[in-house]
Amino acid sequence: MSDSVWPVSNSVRRVGDCVRRAALATLAMLVVVAVSTAGLLGVALAASDPFIGTWVMDPQRSRYEAGDLPQSMSIVMTSAGQGIYYRSQTTLSNGSHVSSAYTADYDGSVAMVLGTTGIMAPVSLRRVDDRTVECSYMKGLRVVASSRRVISENGATMTITTVSPGKDGATSTNVAFFARAQ
């Protein structure tokens, strides 16, 4: 009787091994499909939101009425929910470095901005059209500055125009030109 059990047992083992290998192969294929789909989804999201990407300021084309023009500035925006994750790195005119970061939806809700010195003025974003976003910066419940980000038709440049009140009550306008990094 023991002779007849071993062939069945070995057969069962071989079938079990085949089933395990097929399950692992299927799992591996599902992982590859999931990673590929996530990559394509990221590309699709970036294609649908022209703000997604890395932007480098062109100081030669930028003009600041208030404050000193930074030596350099780069902005990285990635897709996050119904909006973006924004991160900037700036070298000020005196050579010091500052950074800021936030995650905000395009629905006008307020998002906290974290910077080099801690919490900064909250921001809210509102999409005007496919290539335009308006940003409001607040202190308390009052808007203290507003920016308009506009992407060129070819998607290669972004202009950020920021209007803010000066200490004398007059408004000043800073215009920063950015090129999409390759």
VOBAFI-965402 format. One record per residue (C-alpha): residue in one letter; residue number from 1; x, y, z. Coordinates in steps of 0.25 Angstrom, whole numbers, padded with zeros to 4 digits. Layout:
<sites>
<site><rest>A</rest><nr>NUM</nr><px>X</px><py>Y</py><pz>Z</pz></site>
...
</sites>
This chain:
<sites>
<site><rest>M</rest><nr>1</nr><px>0000</px><py>0000</py><pz>0000</pz></site>
<site><rest>S</rest><nr>2</nr><px>0011</px><py>0010</py><pz>0003</pz></site>
<site><rest>D</rest><nr>3</nr><px>0016</px><py>0008</py><pz>-0012</pz></site>
<site><rest>S</rest><nr>4</nr><px>0003</px><py>0013</py><pz>-0017</pz></site>
<site><rest>V</rest><nr>5</nr><px>0003</px><py>0025</py><pz>-0008</pz></site>
<site><rest>W</rest><nr>6</nr><px>0016</px><py>0031</py><pz>-0012</pz></site>
<site><rest>P</rest><nr>7</nr><px>0013</px><py>0032</py><pz>-0027</pz></site>
<site><rest>V</rest><nr>8</nr><px>0000</px><py>0039</py><pz>-0023</pz></site>
<site><rest>S</rest><nr>9</nr><px>0007</px><py>0048</py><pz>-0013</pz></site>
<site><rest>N</rest><nr>10</nr><px>0018</px><py>0051</py><pz>-0023</pz></site>
<site><rest>S</rest><nr>11</nr><px>0008</px><py>0055</py><pz>-0033</pz></site>
<site><rest>V</rest><nr>12</nr><px>0000</px><py>0063</py><pz>-0023</pz></site>
<site><rest>R</rest><nr>13</nr><px>0014</px><py>0070</py><pz>-0020</pz></site>
<site><rest>R</rest><nr>14</nr><px>0017</px><py>0073</py><pz>-0034</pz></site>
<site><rest>V</rest><nr>15</nr><px>0003</px><py>0078</py><pz>-0037</pz></site>
<site><rest>G</rest><nr>16</nr><px>0004</px><py>0087</py><pz>-0024</pz></site>
<site><rest>D</rest><nr>17</nr><px>0018</px><py>0092</py><pz>-0029</pz></site>
<site><rest>C</rest><nr>18</nr><px>0012</px><py>0095</py><pz>-0043</pz></site>
<site><rest>V</rest><nr>19</nr><px>0000</px><py>0103</py><pz>-0036</pz></site>
<site><rest>R</rest><nr>20</nr><px>0010</px><py>0111</py><pz>-0027</pz></site>
<site><rest>R</rest><nr>21</nr><px>0018</px><py>0114</py><pz>-0039</pz></site>
<site><rest>A</rest><nr>22</nr><px>0006</px><py>0119</py><pz>-0047</pz></site>
<site><rest>A</rest><nr>23</nr><px>0001</px><py>0127</py><pz>-0036</pz></site>
<site><rest>L</rest><nr>24</nr><px>0015</px><py>0134</py><pz>-0034</pz></site>
<site><rest>A</rest><nr>25</nr><px>0016</px><py>0136</py><pz>-0049</pz></site>
<site><rest>T</rest><nr>26</nr><px>0002</px><py>0142</py><pz>-0049</pz></site>
<site><rest>L</rest><nr>27</nr><px>0005</px><py>0151</py><pz>-0037</pz></site>
<site><rest>A</rest><nr>28</nr><px>0018</px><py>0156</py><pz>-0044</pz></site>
<site><rest>M</rest><nr>29</nr><px>0010</px><py>0159</py><pz>-0056</pz></site>
<site><rest>L</rest><nr>30</nr><px>0000</px><py>0167</py><pz>-0048</pz></site>
<site><rest>V</rest><nr>31</nr><px>0011</px><py>0175</py><pz>-0041</pz></site>
<site><rest>V</rest><nr>32</nr><px>0017</px><py>0178</py><pz>-0055</pz></site>
<site><rest>V</rest><nr>33</nr><px>0003</px><py>0183</py><pz>-0060</pz></site>
<site><rest>A</rest><nr>34</nr><px>0000</px><py>0191</py><pz>-0047</pz></site>
<site><rest>V</rest><nr>35</nr><px>0014</px><py>0198</py><pz>-0048</pz></site>
<site><rest>S</rest><nr>36</nr><px>0012</px><py>0201</py><pz>-0063</pz></site>
<site><rest>T</rest><nr>37</nr><px>-0002</px><py>0206</py><pz>-0061</pz></site>
<site><rest>A</rest><nr>38</nr><px>0003</px><py>0215</py><pz>-0050</pz></site>
<site><rest>G</rest><nr>39</nr><px>0014</px><py>0220</py><pz>-0059</pz></site>
<site><rest>L</rest><nr>40</nr><px>0004</px><py>0223</py><pz>-0070</pz></site>
<site><rest>L</rest><nr>41</nr><px>-0006</px><py>0229</py><pz>-0060</pz></site>
<site><rest>G</rest><nr>42</nr><px>0005</px><py>0239</py><pz>-0055</pz></site>
<site><rest>V</rest><nr>43</nr><px>0009</px><py>0242</py><pz>-0070</pz></site>
<site><rest>A</rest><nr>44</nr><px>-0006</px><py>0245</py><pz>-0073</pz></site>
<site><rest>L</rest><nr>45</nr><px>-0008</px><py>0253</py><pz>-0060</pz></site>
<site><rest>A</rest><nr>46</nr><px>0005</px><py>0262</py><pz>-0064</pz></site>
<site><rest>A</rest><nr>47</nr><px>0000</px><py>0263</py><pz>-0078</pz></site>
<site><rest>S</rest><nr>48</nr><px>-0014</px><py>0268</py><pz>-0073</pz></site>
<site><rest>D</rest><nr>49</nr><px>-0008</px><py>0278</py><pz>-0064</pz></site>
<site><rest>P</rest><nr>50</nr><px>0002</px><py>0286</py><pz>-0071</pz></site>
<site><rest>F</rest><nr>51</nr><px>0007</px><py>0292</py><pz>-0057</pz></site>
<site><rest>I</rest><nr>52</nr><px>0013</px><py>0278</py><pz>-0053</pz></site>
<site><rest>G</rest><nr>53</nr><px>0028</px><py>0278</py><pz>-0055</pz></site>
<site><rest>T</rest><nr>54</nr><px>0041</px><py>0286</py><pz>-0051</pz></site>
<site><rest>W</rest><nr>55</nr><px>0042</px><py>0301</py><pz>-0054</pz></site>
<site><rest>V</rest><nr>56</nr><px>0054</px><py>0309</py><pz>-0053</pz></site>
<site><rest>M</rest><nr>57</nr><px>0053</px><py>0324</py><pz>-0052</pz></site>
<site><rest>D</rest><nr>58</nr><px>0060</px><py>0333</py><pz>-0063</pz></site>
<site><rest>P</rest><nr>59</nr><px>0065</px><py>0345</py><pz>-0055</pz></site>
<site><rest>Q</rest><nr>60</nr><px>0069</px><py>0353</py><pz>-0067</pz></site>
<site><rest>R</rest><nr>61</nr><px>0054</px><py>0353</py><pz>-0072</pz></site>
<site><rest>S</rest><nr>62</nr><px>0048</px><py>0355</py><pz>-0058</pz></site>
<site><rest>R</rest><nr>63</nr><px>0044</px><py>0368</py><pz>-0052</pz></site>
<site><rest>Y</rest><nr>64</nr><px>0042</px><py>0371</py><pz>-0037</pz></site>
<site><rest>E</rest><nr>65</nr><px>0036</px><py>0385</py><pz>-0033</pz></site>
<site><rest>A</rest><nr>66</nr><px>0036</px><py>0380</py><pz>-0018</pz></site>
<site><rest>G</rest><nr>67</nr><px>0047</px><py>0373</py><pz>-0011</pz></site>
<site><rest>D</rest><nr>68</nr><px>0060</px><py>0369</py><pz>-0018</pz></site>
<site><rest>L</rest><nr>69</nr><px>0060</px><py>0359</py><pz>-0030</pz></site>
<site><rest>P</rest><nr>70</nr><px>0065</px><py>0346</py><pz>-0025</pz></site>
<site><rest>Q</rest><nr>71</nr><px>0078</px><py>0340</py><pz>-0031</pz></site>
<site><rest>S</rest><nr>72</nr><px>0071</px><py>0327</py><pz>-0034</pz></site>
<site><rest>M</rest><nr>73</nr><px>0058</px><py>0320</py><pz>-0032</pz></site>
<site><rest>S</rest><nr>74</nr><px>0053</px><py>0306</py><pz>-0036</pz></site>
<site><rest>I</rest><nr>75</nr><px>0039</px><py>0301</py><pz>-0034</pz></site>
<site><rest>V</rest><nr>76</nr><px>0035</px><py>0286</py><pz>-0035</pz></site>
<site><rest>M</rest><nr>77</nr><px>0020</px><py>0283</py><pz>-0036</pz></site>
<site><rest>T</rest><nr>78</nr><px>0015</px><py>0269</py><pz>-0035</pz></site>
<site><rest>S</rest><nr>79</nr><px>0001</px><py>0263</py><pz>-0036</pz></site>
<site><rest>A</rest><nr>80</nr><px>-0006</px><py>0262</py><pz>-0023</pz></site>
<site><rest>G</rest><nr>81</nr><px>-0021</px><py>0259</py><pz>-0022</pz></site>
<site><rest>Q</rest><nr>82</nr><px>-0029</px><py>0269</py><pz>-0029</pz></site>
<site><rest>G</rest><nr>83</nr><px>-0017</px><py>0279</py><pz>-0029</pz></site>
<site><rest>I</rest><nr>84</nr><px>-0002</px><py>0279</py><pz>-0027</pz></site>
<site><rest>Y</rest><nr>85</nr><px>0009</px><py>0277</py><pz>-0017</pz></site>
<site><rest>Y</rest><nr>86</nr><px>0018</px><py>0290</py><pz>-0019</pz></site>
<site><rest>R</rest><nr>87</nr><px>0032</px><py>0291</py><pz>-0014</pz></site>
<site><rest>S</rest><nr>88</nr><px>0042</px><py>0303</py><pz>-0017</pz></site>
<site><rest>Q</rest><nr>89</nr><px>0056</px><py>0306</py><pz>-0014</pz></site>
<site><rest>T</rest><nr>90</nr><px>0061</px><py>0320</py><pz>-0015</pz></site>
<site><rest>T</rest><nr>91</nr><px>0074</px><py>0327</py><pz>-0014</pz></site>
<site><rest>L</rest><nr>92</nr><px>0072</px><py>0341</py><pz>-0010</pz></site>
<site><rest>S</rest><nr>93</nr><px>0080</px><py>0353</py><pz>-0014</pz></site>
<site><rest>N</rest><nr>94</nr><px>0088</px><py>0353</py><pz>-0002</pz></site>
<site><rest>G</rest><nr>95</nr><px>0092</px><py>0338</py><pz>-0004</pz></site>
<site><rest>S</rest><nr>96</nr><px>0083</px><py>0332</py><pz>0006</pz></site>
<site><rest>H</rest><nr>97</nr><px>0075</px><py>0320</py><pz>0003</pz></site>
<site><rest>V</rest><nr>98</nr><px>0060</px><py>0318</py><pz>0006</pz></site>
<site><rest>S</rest><nr>99</nr><px>0050</px><py>0308</py><pz>0002</pz></site>
<site><rest>S</rest><nr>100</nr><px>0035</px><py>0306</py><pz>0003</pz></site>
<site><rest>A</rest><nr>101</nr><px>0025</px><py>0294</py><pz>0001</pz></site>
<site><rest>Y</rest><nr>102</nr><px>0010</px><py>0291</py><pz>0001</pz></site>
<site><rest>T</rest><nr>103</nr><px>0000</px><py>0282</py><pz>-0004</pz></site>
<site><rest>A</rest><nr>104</nr><px>-0013</px><py>0289</py><pz>-0009</pz></site>
<site><rest>D</rest><nr>105</nr><px>-0025</px><py>0286</py><pz>-0018</pz></site>
<site><rest>Y</rest><nr>106</nr><px>-0030</px><py>0295</py><pz>-0029</pz></site>
<site><rest>D</rest><nr>107</nr><px>-0043</px><py>0297</py><pz>-0022</pz></site>
<site><rest>G</rest><nr>108</nr><px>-0040</px><py>0310</py><pz>-0014</pz></site>
<site><rest>S</rest><nr>109</nr><px>-0038</px><py>0303</py><pz>0000</pz></site>
<site><rest>V</rest><nr>110</nr><px>-0027</px><py>0308</py><pz>0009</pz></site>
<site><rest>A</rest><nr>111</nr><px>-0014</px><py>0300</py><pz>0010</pz></site>
<site><rest>M</rest><nr>112</nr><px>-0003</px><py>0302</py><pz>0020</pz></site>
<site><rest>V</rest><nr>113</nr><px>0011</px><py>0306</py><pz>0014</pz></site>
<site><rest>L</rest><nr>114</nr><px>0023</px><py>0301</py><pz>0021</pz></site>
<site><rest>G</rest><nr>115</nr><px>0036</px><py>0309</py><pz>0019</pz></site>
<site><rest>T</rest><nr>116</nr><px>0050</px><py>0310</py><pz>0024</pz></site>
<site><rest>T</rest><nr>117</nr><px>0046</px><py>0318</py><pz>0036</pz></site>
<site><rest>G</rest><nr>118</nr><px>0034</px><py>0310</py><pz>0039</pz></site>
<site><rest>I</rest><nr>119</nr><px>0019</px><py>0312</py><pz>0035</pz></site>
<site><rest>M</rest><nr>120</nr><px>0017</px><py>0323</py><pz>0025</pz></site>
<site><rest>A</rest><nr>121</nr><px>0005</px><py>0330</py><pz>0019</pz></site>
<site><rest>P</rest><nr>122</nr><px>-0006</px><py>0320</py><pz>0015</pz></site>
<site><rest>V</rest><nr>123</nr><px>-0009</px><py>0319</py><pz>0001</pz></site>
<site><rest>S</rest><nr>124</nr><px>-0022</px><py>0315</py><pz>-0007</pz></site>
<site><rest>L</rest><nr>125</nr><px>-0022</px><py>0311</py><pz>-0022</pz></site>
<site><rest>R</rest><nr>126</nr><px>-0033</px><py>0313</py><pz>-0032</pz></site>
<site><rest>R</rest><nr>127</nr><px>-0032</px><py>0308</py><pz>-0047</pz></site>
<site><rest>V</rest><nr>128</nr><px>-0036</px><py>0319</py><pz>-0056</pz></site>
<site><rest>D</rest><nr>129</nr><px>-0034</px><py>0310</py><pz>-0069</pz></site>
<site><rest>D</rest><nr>130</nr><px>-0025</px><py>0299</py><pz>-0074</pz></site>
<site><rest>R</rest><nr>131</nr><px>-0013</px><py>0308</py><pz>-0074</pz></site>
<site><rest>T</rest><nr>132</nr><px>-0016</px><py>0318</py><pz>-0063</pz></site>
<site><rest>V</rest><nr>133</nr><px>-0016</px><py>0317</py><pz>-0047</pz></site>
<site><rest>E</rest><nr>134</nr><px>-0019</px><py>0328</py><pz>-0038</pz></site>
<site><rest>C</rest><nr>135</nr><px>-0013</px><py>0328</py><pz>-0024</pz></site>
<site><rest>S</rest><nr>136</nr><px>-0017</px><py>0335</py><pz>-0012</pz></site>
<site><rest>Y</rest><nr>137</nr><px>-0007</px><py>0337</py><pz>0000</pz></site>
<site><rest>M</rest><nr>138</nr><px>-0014</px><py>0340</py><pz>0014</pz></site>
<site><rest>K</rest><nr>139</nr><px>-0011</px><py>0346</py><pz>0027</pz></site>
<site><rest>G</rest><nr>140</nr><px>-0022</px><py>0343</py><pz>0037</pz></site>
<site><rest>L</rest><nr>141</nr><px>-0035</px><py>0343</py><pz>0028</pz></site>
<site><rest>R</rest><nr>142</nr><px>-0030</px><py>0354</py><pz>0019</pz></site>
<site><rest>V</rest><nr>143</nr><px>-0023</px><py>0352</py><pz>0005</pz></site>
<site><rest>V</rest><nr>144</nr><px>-0009</px><py>0360</py><pz>0006</pz></site>
<site><rest>A</rest><nr>145</nr><px>-0004</px><py>0356</py><pz>-0008</pz></site>
<site><rest>S</rest><nr>146</nr><px>-0009</px><py>0349</py><pz>-0020</pz></site>
<site><rest>S</rest><nr>147</nr><px>-0002</px><py>0342</py><pz>-0032</pz></site>
<site><rest>R</rest><nr>148</nr><px>-0006</px><py>0338</py><pz>-0045</pz></site>
<site><rest>R</rest><nr>149</nr><px>0002</px><py>0326</py><pz>-0052</pz></site>
<site><rest>V</rest><nr>150</nr><px>0000</px><py>0325</py><pz>-0067</pz></site>
<site><rest>I</rest><nr>151</nr><px>0007</px><py>0314</py><pz>-0075</pz></site>
<site><rest>S</rest><nr>152</nr><px>0010</px><py>0317</py><pz>-0090</pz></site>
<site><rest>E</rest><nr>153</nr><px>0002</px><py>0311</py><pz>-0101</pz></site>
<site><rest>N</rest><nr>154</nr><px>0014</px><py>0302</py><pz>-0104</pz></site>
<site><rest>G</rest><nr>155</nr><px>0016</px><py>0298</py><pz>-0089</pz></site>
<site><rest>A</rest><nr>156</nr><px>0031</px><py>0303</py><pz>-0089</pz></site>
<site><rest>T</rest><nr>157</nr><px>0029</px><py>0315</py><pz>-0080</pz></site>
<site><rest>M</rest><nr>158</nr><px>0022</px><py>0319</py><pz>-0068</pz></site>
<site><rest>T</rest><nr>159</nr><px>0019</px><py>0334</py><pz>-0064</pz></site>
<site><rest>I</rest><nr>160</nr><px>0016</px><py>0337</py><pz>-0049</pz></site>
<site><rest>T</rest><nr>161</nr><px>0011</px><py>0351</py><pz>-0047</pz></site>
<site><rest>T</rest><nr>162</nr><px>0009</px><py>0354</py><pz>-0032</pz></site>
<site><rest>V</rest><nr>163</nr><px>0002</px><py>0367</py><pz>-0027</pz></site>
<site><rest>S</rest><nr>164</nr><px>0004</px><py>0371</py><pz>-0013</pz></site>
<site><rest>P</rest><nr>165</nr><px>0001</px><py>0384</py><pz>-0004</pz></site>
<site><rest>G</rest><nr>166</nr><px>0014</px><py>0391</py><pz>0000</pz></site>
<site><rest>K</rest><nr>167</nr><px>0015</px><py>0398</py><pz>0014</pz></site>
<site><rest>D</rest><nr>168</nr><px>0010</px><py>0411</py><pz>0008</pz></site>
<site><rest>G</rest><nr>169</nr><px>-0003</px><py>0405</py><pz>0003</pz></site>
<site><rest>A</rest><nr>170</nr><px>0001</px><py>0405</py><pz>-0012</pz></site>
<site><rest>T</rest><nr>171</nr><px>0002</px><py>0392</py><pz>-0019</pz></site>
<site><rest>S</rest><nr>172</nr><px>0014</px><py>0386</py><pz>-0025</pz></site>
<site><rest>T</rest><nr>173</nr><px>0015</px><py>0375</py><pz>-0036</pz></site>
<site><rest>N</rest><nr>174</nr><px>0026</px><py>0365</py><pz>-0038</pz></site>
<site><rest>V</rest><nr>175</nr><px>0027</px><py>0357</py><pz>-0050</pz></site>
<site><rest>A</rest><nr>176</nr><px>0035</px><py>0344</py><pz>-0051</pz></site>
<site><rest>F</rest><nr>177</nr><px>0038</px><py>0337</py><pz>-0063</pz></site>
<site><rest>F</rest><nr>178</nr><px>0041</px><py>0322</py><pz>-0062</pz></site>
<site><rest>A</rest><nr>179</nr><px>0045</px><py>0311</py><pz>-0073</pz></site>
<site><rest>R</rest><nr>180</nr><px>0042</px><py>0297</py><pz>-0072</pz></site>
<site><rest>A</rest><nr>181</nr><px>0054</px><py>0289</py><pz>-0068</pz></site>
<site><rest>Q</rest><nr>182</nr><px>0057</px><py>0277</py><pz>-0078</pz></site>
</sites>
